[in-house]
C-alpha cells in the first residue's frame, strides 16, 4: 500500500474516531496523524492478540479505526477536565 493510501485511510480513520469519541473531527492534518498512529497501535494490538482483519483497504481501515479510538481514549484519560 502506498503513502497515498496511508494518508487517505489515516484521514478517514481519524475522522471516524473523532466522531466516535467526541462527536467531531479534528481537522485534516490531526485526523491523518491520529489515523496513522491508530493504524500502528491497532496493528500492534491485533498482532498481540493474534487477530487479523485482512490485507485489504477495509481491514486496514478497521485496524486504524480501532487503534485511533484507543489512542483518543488514552489521551482523554490525561486531558484535564475544564
N, C-alpha and C positions, 0 to 999 in steps of 0.2 A: 504494500500500500504506500503510495507516495505522500510527500509532505502536504500536498493539497488536500488529500483525504483526511489526514490528521487534523488539519485546521478546520475542515468542514464538520467532521464528526465531533471535534472538540467544541466548536461553537454550538452545535445542536445539543450535545450532552450538557454543556454548561448552562445553556438557556433553560433546558428542561429541569435540571437540578435546581436552578434558581426559582423556577415556578413551583416546584415541589416543596422546597424548603422555606421560602419566604414570600412566595406569591409574585415574583417578578424576576426578570433577568438583571444582569449587572453591567450591560454594555458589551459590545462585541469583543474587545480585547480581553476583558476579565472572563467572559464566558469561554473564550478559547483556552485561556490558561487554566481555568477550573476544569474544563472538559479534558484537556490533555493530562493534567495532574490526576484527574479521576480515572483516566484510562490506565495510567501507571499503577495507581493504588488498586483499582479493580482487577487488573491483570495479576498483581501480586497476591491479592486476597483469594481470587478464584484459583490461582495456581496452588496456594497453600491448602485450599480445601479440596483440590483435585477436581474442580468443576471446569467445564468448558462451555462457551456459548457459540462456538464455531469460529470459522475464519472469515466470514463474510462481513459486509457492512453492518448488517443488523446485529450480529454478535458483537462486533466492536462497539457499536452504539450502546448496547445493553451493558457491556463491561464498563465503558466510560461513564455511563449514567449512574450505575451503582456506586462506582468509586467516587464520582463527583458529589453525590448525595452524602456519602460518608465523610468526604472532605469538608463539605459545608457544615455538617452536623458537628464534627470535631471543632471546627472554627467557632461555631456558635457556643460551644461549651466555654471557650476562653474569652468570648466577647463580653464586654461589660454591659450590663443592663442599665439603660439610662432612663 
